[in-house]
Amino acid sequence: MALESSPENPQPLRVVAQAVKGWVEKLGPVWVSGQIIELQRRQGVTQFLTLRDTLAEVSVRLSTTVSVLDAAGPLNEGTTVAAWIKPTVWTKSGQLTYQCEDLRPLGEGRLLAQIEQRKRMLQAEGLFDRTLKKRLPFLPRQIGLITARDSAAERDVVQHVTRRWPAAMLQIRYAQMQGVTTVEQVVDALSALDRSPEVDVIVIARGGGSLEDLLPFSDETLVRAVHAARTPVVSAIGHESDTPILDLVADVRASTPTDAARLVVPDAAEERRGVADARRRLRTAVTARIATERRGLADLRARPVLRDPSGPVRIHRDQLDDLRRRVRRAVRYALAQESTTVAHTRDRIRAMSPQATLARGYAILSGGDGTTITRIADLDVGDDLLATLADGSATLEVRDLNPTEETDGPL
């Protein structure tokens, strides 16, 4: 219903804004389809994106929440989505806004959202853990290849493997690499190659394609089969920009089937060059070591001890002779010193000996019992005495006693 108004009786602005809000909100929430042309993620709860009609030049700006964007999965500019929006008017500013309360990708966006959800689930289970990745053998006995028969991927892998390593052996298992039977056939081929004791590495190869074509290689059954395989698995699906879930669970991801051939076998020509280079470096190192040892040997031979080996013997012999002479001189000198000391000691002993006294004309008198006579009072006339002289002894008889006057001491 139109509002009545005139210059003399205008309607208050708040009434008009409230009426517009009521008219707009009568539409209620509605699902719309459109293409995201601008997506702004920022700090805070409220987020903004611009949606454009897929055919007409019509675009609107939507407000939404972080939880709505996260629930929608990976969203990029250009993604076609279905949005559940509710038009409304802010009465304070009179601005028309669209509140988005649900957002769902359509077409490839929907598939990408499903793949992203599956990827998060498998990642939470630990299927993509890097510590579980198996190392590729340097030179496998046999290379297992799963691919479509007569496909470009098969030619690329076989040609580049045999070109890099002509003696390489391949065991090929063919499977449908597109369509509803892809997962089942690839899983069966993987199981057969994994049981083969000669197969040391398995390559799953397919050329590029649309998202729908590569969808089987993000299937949960195939991903879990690759995770459970005992043999290292190389994923070579599509081109560099294609990233199915198989790339994440495989032990090694190859950007293309040609790159897979480079990863599973070494380049024979490159290895020969490496061996030749190693031989050159080894020869250079050995030659340098021999030259160093020769210089060291020449330095040793130039030393006096090696030029004249008897020289040190002569030197030590001369030193020994000199030591011998010095010892002899020292011994003679010590003997002479000791001889002089002995002579002096002997002279002192002789000087203190009674024999020296006897030699000066004195005699030692002793009685018949051998007692030395020192006083005349010990004698009687007629006693026999033994007189010991310097050169012998004589027996004497006491005939007369003539004592002398006593003095205070010896004179």
Backbone torsions as a table, in degrees:
resi	resn	phi	psi	omega
1	MET	NA	132.2	-179.6
2	ALA	-73.6	145.5	178.0
3	LEU	-84.4	137.5	176.1
4	GLU	-85.0	136.7	-179.9
5	SER	-159.5	160.6	177.0
6	SER	-154.4	165.9	177.0
7	PRO	-58.7	-31.6	-179.7
8	GLU	-81.8	-23.8	-177.5
9	ASN	-134.0	68.8	-178.9
10	PRO	-74.7	154.9	176.0
11	GLN	-82.3	140.7	174.5
12	PRO	-61.2	145.0	-178.2
13	LEU	-59.6	-37.3	-179.4
14	ARG	-62.7	-32.3	179.4
15	VAL	-68.8	-42.8	179.3
16	VAL	-64.1	-45.5	-179.4
17	ALA	-61.8	-39.6	-179.6
18	GLN	-69.0	-36.5	178.9
19	ALA	-66.8	-43.1	177.3
20	VAL	-60.3	-43.6	178.5
21	LYS	-58.8	-42.6	179.9
22	GLY	-66.5	-41.6	179.1
23	TRP	-61.9	-43.1	-177.3
24	VAL	-67.3	-43.4	-174.8
25	GLU	-74.0	-10.6	173.8
26	LYS	-64.6	-22.7	178.1
27	LEU	-64.3	-36.6	179.8
28	GLY	74.1	174.0	179.0
29	PRO	-62.7	145.4	-177.2
30	VAL	-149.6	142.8	175.0
31	TRP	-83.7	131.2	177.4
32	VAL	-130.3	153.6	175.3
33	SER	-111.4	147.1	179.6
34	GLY	-173.4	176.4	-178.4
35	GLN	-112.4	132.1	178.6
36	ILE	-72.6	121.0	177.4
37	ILE	-109.9	-12.4	176.9
38	GLU	-155.7	130.9	-179.9
39	LEU	-133.1	118.9	-177.9
40	GLN	-115.3	112.4	173.1
41	ARG	-100.4	132.2	-177.7
42	ARG	-144.1	172.1	177.2
43	GLN	-66.7	142.1	179.2
44	GLY	112.2	179.0	-176.5
45	VAL	-82.8	-44.0	-175.1
46	THR	-78.7	130.9	178.0
47	GLN	-122.2	160.0	-177.5
48	PHE	-131.4	143.0	172.9
49	LEU	-147.1	153.5	-179.8
50	THR	-109.5	128.8	-177.4
51	LEU	-114.3	134.5	179.8
52	ARG	-121.1	145.0	177.0
53	ASP	-64.8	145.0	-175.9
54	THR	-72.8	-17.2	-178.1
55	LEU	-117.2	-46.2	-175.3
56	ALA	-97.3	161.4	177.5
57	GLU	-82.3	67.4	179.7
58	VAL	-127.7	127.3	179.2
59	SER	-141.6	147.4	178.1
60	VAL	-135.0	156.4	178.5
61	ARG	-102.0	125.6	-178.2
62	LEU	-107.0	147.2	169.8
63	SER	-111.4	141.5	-178.6
64	THR	-150.5	-169.5	-178.6
65	THR	-118.8	165.5	178.8
66	VAL	-62.1	-40.9	-177.7
67	SER	-62.8	-36.5	178.6
68	VAL	-66.7	-42.9	179.6
69	LEU	-65.3	-42.9	-178.9
70	ASP	-66.2	-36.8	-179.6
71	ALA	-69.1	-24.4	-179.0
72	ALA	-76.4	-13.3	-178.6
73	GLY	88.1	-162.9	-178.0
74	PRO	-68.7	122.0	179.1
75	LEU	-120.9	134.6	177.6
76	ASN	-133.4	163.4	174.6
77	GLU	-63.9	129.9	-175.6
78	GLY	104.6	-11.3	179.4
79	THR	-74.3	133.2	176.2
80	THR	-88.2	130.4	-174.2
81	VAL	-134.8	161.0	167.4
82	ALA	-106.2	123.8	-175.8
83	ALA	-118.6	134.4	174.7
84	TRP	-96.0	105.8	-172.0
85	ILE	-117.1	154.8	178.4
86	LYS	-129.1	108.2	178.3
87	PRO	-70.8	143.9	177.2
88	THR	-156.0	169.3	-179.8
89	VAL	-127.3	130.7	173.6
90	TRP	-81.8	114.2	-174.7
91	THR	-66.7	-27.1	-178.8
92	LYS	-67.9	-36.3	-178.3
93	SER	-112.8	-11.9	-176.9
94	GLY	71.6	16.9	-176.3
95	GLN	-87.0	134.9	176.7
96	LEU	-84.1	126.4	179.6
97	THR	-128.8	161.1	178.8
98	TYR	-126.0	116.5	179.3
99	GLN	-94.6	123.1	-179.3
100	CYS	-96.9	118.8	-177.7
101	GLU	-106.6	-5.0	175.9
102	ASP	-160.4	147.1	-175.4
103	LEU	-146.2	126.2	-177.4
104	ARG	-135.4	125.2	178.8
105	PRO	-65.0	148.6	176.1
106	LEU	-115.5	155.3	177.0
107	GLY	62.9	-130.0	179.6
108	GLU	-62.3	-32.5	177.9
109	GLY	-60.9	-39.5	177.8
110	ARG	-65.1	-42.3	178.5
111	LEU	-64.2	-41.9	178.3
112	LEU	-62.6	-37.8	178.4
113	ALA	-64.6	-41.5	178.3
114	GLN	-64.2	-42.7	178.8
115	ILE	-63.8	-41.0	-179.9
116	GLU	-64.7	-40.9	178.1
117	GLN	-63.5	-43.3	178.2
118	ARG	-65.1	-39.0	179.8
119	LYS	-62.3	-43.0	179.5
120	ARG	-64.2	-39.3	179.5
121	MET	-63.9	-46.4	-178.8
122	LEU	-68.6	-35.3	177.7
123	GLN	-65.4	-38.4	178.3
124	ALA	-63.4	-28.5	177.9
125	GLU	-80.4	-8.6	177.8
126	GLY	89.3	16.0	-177.7
127	LEU	-71.3	-18.9	-178.0
128	PHE	-102.5	11.0	-176.6
129	ASP	-60.5	127.6	-178.0
130	ARG	-65.8	-27.1	-179.5
131	THR	-69.2	-16.1	179.3
132	LEU	-89.3	-6.9	-178.0
133	LYS	-68.5	134.4	179.6
134	LYS	-93.7	144.1	179.9
135	ARG	-77.2	143.9	176.7
136	LEU	-78.6	142.3	177.2
137	PRO	-68.8	150.2	179.6
138	PHE	-64.6	-45.4	-179.4
139	LEU	-138.9	93.8	-176.7
140	PRO	-68.0	147.4	175.8
141	ARG	-67.2	-46.5	174.6
142	GLN	-137.8	147.7	178.5
143	ILE	-110.5	118.7	175.9
144	GLY	-82.6	133.2	-178.4
145	LEU	-128.6	124.9	175.2
146	ILE	-112.5	118.4	-177.1
147	THR	-162.3	175.9	177.9
148	ALA	-81.8	147.0	-179.0
149	ARG	-65.5	136.4	177.3
150	ASP	56.5	31.0	180.0
151	SER	-91.7	162.0	176.5
152	ALA	-63.9	-33.3	178.4
153	ALA	-64.1	-41.1	177.7
154	GLU	-61.8	-46.9	-179.9
155	ARG	-61.4	-42.8	-178.6
156	ASP	-61.7	-46.8	-176.8
157	VAL	-66.7	-48.7	-175.9
158	VAL	-64.6	-46.4	-177.7
159	GLN	-63.0	-45.2	-177.0
160	HIS	-73.8	-32.1	176.4
161	VAL	-65.5	-49.0	-179.0
162	THR	-69.2	-28.3	177.6
163	ARG	-71.6	-39.4	-179.1
164	ARG	-75.9	-40.8	-177.8
165	TRP	-139.3	91.7	-173.3
166	PRO	-56.6	-28.3	-177.5
167	ALA	-85.0	3.4	-177.7
168	ALA	-66.3	144.1	179.0
169	MET	-115.0	133.0	-179.4
170	LEU	-117.5	141.9	172.1
171	GLN	-117.6	108.9	-171.0
172	ILE	-101.0	133.0	173.9
173	ARG	-120.8	123.1	-177.4
174	TYR	-90.8	145.8	178.9
175	ALA	-153.2	156.4	172.5
176	GLN	-68.9	124.2	-177.2
177	MET	-102.9	16.0	177.3
178	GLN	-159.4	134.8	178.0
179	GLY	115.5	-175.3	-171.9
180	VAL	-73.7	-21.9	-178.0
181	THR	-94.6	2.4	-175.2
182	THR	-59.6	-50.7	-175.4
183	VAL	-60.0	-47.7	-177.5
184	GLU	-62.0	-45.9	-177.0
185	GLN	-70.0	-39.0	179.0
186	VAL	-66.8	-39.8	178.9
187	VAL	-64.8	-41.5	178.3
188	ASP	-63.3	-44.6	179.0
189	ALA	-63.9	-40.0	178.4
190	LEU	-63.2	-42.2	-179.9
191	SER	-63.4	-41.7	-179.2
192	ALA	-66.1	-43.1	180.0
193	LEU	-69.4	-35.7	-179.5
194	ASP	-66.0	-28.1	178.8
195	ARG	-81.6	-17.3	-177.8
196	SER	-73.7	122.5	-176.9
197	PRO	-70.5	-19.8	-178.2
198	GLU	-84.7	-18.0	-176.9
199	VAL	-83.4	121.1	-177.9
200	ASP	-103.5	-12.9	178.8
201	VAL	-156.1	146.2	-178.6
202	ILE	-123.0	131.3	178.3
203	VAL	-112.9	126.9	172.8
204	ILE	-106.3	112.8	-170.1
205	ALA	-125.0	137.4	174.3
206	ARG	-154.2	147.3	177.6
207	GLY	-74.3	-176.8	-178.5
208	GLY	-69.6	170.3	179.9
209	GLY	177.9	-179.4	179.0
210	SER	-74.5	172.8	178.9
211	LEU	-60.9	-40.0	179.2
212	GLU	-66.0	-37.0	179.9
213	ASP	-64.4	-37.0	-176.6
214	LEU	-91.0	0.9	-176.8
215	LEU	-59.1	-36.4	179.6
216	PRO	-59.5	-25.1	-177.5
217	PHE	-84.2	5.7	168.8
218	SER	-114.1	10.9	179.2
219	ASP	-69.6	140.1	-176.6
220	GLU	-64.2	-38.4	-179.5
221	THR	-62.2	-45.9	179.3
222	LEU	-65.8	-41.6	-179.7
223	VAL	-61.3	-44.2	-179.7
224	ARG	-68.4	-33.6	177.3
225	ALA	-65.3	-41.5	177.6
226	VAL	-65.6	-40.0	179.5
227	HIS	-63.1	-34.4	-177.1
228	ALA	-84.1	-9.9	-177.0
229	ALA	-66.6	140.0	177.3
230	ARG	-80.9	-26.1	-177.6
231	THR	-88.2	138.9	176.3
232	PRO	-57.3	137.2	-176.9
233	VAL	-117.9	133.7	176.0
234	VAL	-110.3	125.8	178.1
235	SER	-95.6	123.0	178.4
236	ALA	-131.3	69.1	-175.1
237	ILE	-109.0	121.6	173.6
238	GLY	72.0	-150.1	-177.7
239	HIS	-107.9	-174.4	-176.5
240	GLU	-59.1	-37.0	-176.5
241	SER	-78.3	-15.9	-179.9
242	ASP	-82.7	129.1	-178.1
243	THR	-135.3	73.6	173.2
244	PRO	-69.3	165.1	-178.1
245	ILE	-63.2	-25.9	177.7
246	LEU	-56.4	-34.3	178.9
247	ASP	-62.1	-31.5	-175.6
248	LEU	-81.1	-33.4	-177.4
249	VAL	-88.6	-22.5	179.9
250	ALA	-64.2	155.2	179.5
251	ASP	-68.9	-32.9	177.6
252	VAL	-141.3	138.5	175.9
253	ARG	-104.7	129.7	174.8
254	ALA	-105.7	136.1	-177.6
255	SER	-67.7	-30.9	179.2
256	THR	-146.2	166.2	173.7
257	PRO	-58.4	-35.3	176.8
258	THR	-63.4	-40.6	178.3
259	ASP	-65.2	-32.2	177.9
260	ALA	-63.0	-40.3	177.2
261	ALA	-61.6	-37.9	179.0
262	ARG	-66.4	-31.4	-176.5
263	LEU	-79.7	-32.5	-170.7
264	VAL	-89.5	-22.9	178.8
265	VAL	-133.1	146.8	176.2
266	PRO	-75.8	164.0	176.8
267	ASP	-87.4	116.1	-176.7
268	ALA	-59.0	-43.1	-179.7
269	ALA	-63.7	-41.7	178.5
270	GLU	-65.4	-40.1	178.4
271	GLU	-65.0	-38.4	177.2
272	ARG	-63.9	-41.4	177.3
273	ARG	-63.4	-38.8	178.2
274	GLY	-63.9	-41.8	178.4
275	VAL	-64.4	-43.7	179.2
276	ALA	-62.6	-41.4	179.0
277	ASP	-65.5	-40.7	178.1
278	ALA	-64.0	-38.8	178.1
279	ARG	-64.5	-40.7	178.1
280	ARG	-63.4	-44.3	-179.9
281	ARG	-66.1	-37.5	178.2
282	LEU	-66.7	-42.6	178.6
283	ARG	-62.4	-41.7	178.2
284	THR	-63.1	-42.0	-179.1
285	ALA	-66.2	-42.1	179.9
286	VAL	-65.8	-43.3	178.8
287	THR	-60.6	-43.6	178.7
288	ALA	-63.9	-39.1	179.5
289	ARG	-66.2	-42.0	178.7
290	ILE	-62.7	-43.1	178.7
291	ALA	-61.4	-41.0	179.0
292	THR	-64.1	-43.3	179.3
293	GLU	-66.1	-36.3	177.0
294	ARG	-64.1	-42.6	177.2
295	ARG	-62.6	-40.8	177.8
296	GLY	-63.4	-39.8	178.2
297	LEU	-65.7	-40.5	178.0
298	ALA	-63.5	-40.3	177.5
299	ASP	-62.4	-39.2	178.5
300	LEU	-66.2	-42.4	-179.6
301	ARG	-67.0	-27.3	-179.8
302	ALA	-76.5	-12.3	179.8
303	ARG	-71.6	144.3	-177.7
304	PRO	-56.4	-34.5	-175.9
305	VAL	-66.6	-28.6	178.6
306	LEU	-90.9	-28.6	175.7
307	ARG	-67.0	-40.0	179.9
308	ASP	-134.2	85.8	-176.5
309	PRO	-59.3	-28.2	-179.1
310	SER	-79.4	-10.4	-179.0
311	GLY	-57.5	-51.5	178.3
312	PRO	-60.4	-33.2	178.3
313	VAL	-63.5	-43.5	179.3
314	ARG	-64.2	-41.5	179.8
315	ILE	-61.0	-45.8	179.6
316	HIS	-68.1	-33.8	177.6
317	ARG	-66.1	-42.9	177.0
318	ASP	-62.0	-42.1	177.4
319	GLN	-62.4	-38.3	179.0
320	LEU	-66.5	-42.7	177.3
321	ASP	-61.1	-43.9	179.6
322	ASP	-62.2	-42.8	177.8
323	LEU	-62.7	-38.6	179.6
324	ARG	-62.8	-45.5	178.9
325	ARG	-62.5	-41.5	-179.8
326	ARG	-66.0	-36.6	177.5
327	VAL	-65.0	-43.7	179.4
328	ARG	-61.4	-44.9	178.8
329	ARG	-61.5	-41.3	-179.3
330	ALA	-65.2	-38.9	179.1
331	VAL	-66.3	-44.0	179.4
332	ARG	-63.0	-42.0	179.8
333	TYR	-63.8	-42.3	179.3
334	ALA	-64.8	-39.6	177.9
335	LEU	-63.2	-42.2	179.9
336	ALA	-63.4	-42.8	179.1
337	GLN	-61.8	-43.8	-179.0
338	GLU	-68.1	-36.9	177.9
339	SER	-62.5	-43.6	178.1
340	THR	-61.5	-43.2	179.5
341	THR	-62.7	-41.6	178.9
342	VAL	-63.6	-42.3	-179.6
343	ALA	-62.5	-44.8	179.3
344	HIS	-63.2	-41.9	179.6
345	THR	-64.6	-41.0	179.5
346	ARG	-62.5	-43.2	179.8
347	ASP	-62.5	-40.4	179.9
348	ARG	-66.0	-39.4	179.1
349	ILE	-64.9	-43.5	179.7
350	ARG	-63.0	-38.0	-179.4
351	ALA	-64.3	-32.1	179.4
352	MET	-89.6	-4.4	-176.0
353	SER	-78.4	143.3	174.6
354	PRO	-58.6	-26.8	-179.4
355	GLN	-61.0	-37.6	178.0
356	ALA	-65.4	-38.2	177.7
357	THR	-63.9	-42.0	178.7
358	LEU	-64.3	-33.8	-179.2
359	ALA	-66.7	-20.4	179.3
360	ARG	-89.2	6.0	174.4
361	GLY	108.1	4.1	177.7
362	TYR	-86.8	160.3	178.3
363	ALA	-136.1	155.9	179.7
364	ILE	-110.6	124.1	-179.3
365	LEU	-100.8	134.9	177.3
366	SER	-138.3	148.9	-178.7
367	GLY	-79.0	-175.7	-178.6
368	GLY	-65.2	-28.2	179.0
369	ASP	-88.3	8.2	178.0
370	GLY	85.5	3.5	-178.4
371	THR	-79.4	133.4	-179.7
372	THR	-71.6	133.6	-177.7
373	ILE	-94.9	120.6	178.9
374	THR	-117.4	-15.8	-177.4
375	ARG	-130.8	147.0	-178.6
376	ILE	-71.3	-17.3	179.8
377	ALA	-70.8	-16.8	-179.5
378	ASP	-85.2	0.7	-175.9
379	LEU	-111.8	154.7	171.2
380	ASP	-129.1	154.4	177.6
381	VAL	-64.0	131.6	179.2
382	GLY	99.1	-8.6	178.7
383	ASP	-67.9	146.7	174.1
384	ASP	-93.3	134.6	179.9
385	LEU	-124.2	152.8	175.8
386	LEU	-108.9	119.1	179.9
387	ALA	-103.4	119.5	178.4
388	THR	-96.9	119.7	-178.6
389	LEU	-109.6	-179.3	-177.3
390	ALA	-65.2	-33.4	-174.7
391	ASP	-117.3	14.5	177.7
392	GLY	161.9	-159.1	-178.4
393	SER	-139.2	159.2	-179.6
394	ALA	-143.4	147.2	177.9
395	THR	-95.0	128.8	-177.4
396	LEU	-120.8	157.0	176.0
397	GLU	-119.7	135.3	-178.8
398	VAL	-80.8	118.1	179.2
399	ARG	-104.4	-29.9	-175.7
400	ASP	-152.3	147.2	179.7
401	LEU	-119.2	125.1	-178.7
402	ASN	-129.2	85.4	179.7
403	PRO	-68.4	150.1	178.1
404	THR	-101.9	168.2	-179.6
405	GLU	-72.1	140.3	-178.7
406	GLU	-74.2	145.4	177.9
407	THR	-120.0	173.2	-178.7
408	ASP	-70.8	-20.8	-178.5
409	GLY	-175.0	178.7	-179.7
410	PRO	-67.3	144.5	179.5
411	LEU	-76.9	NA	NA
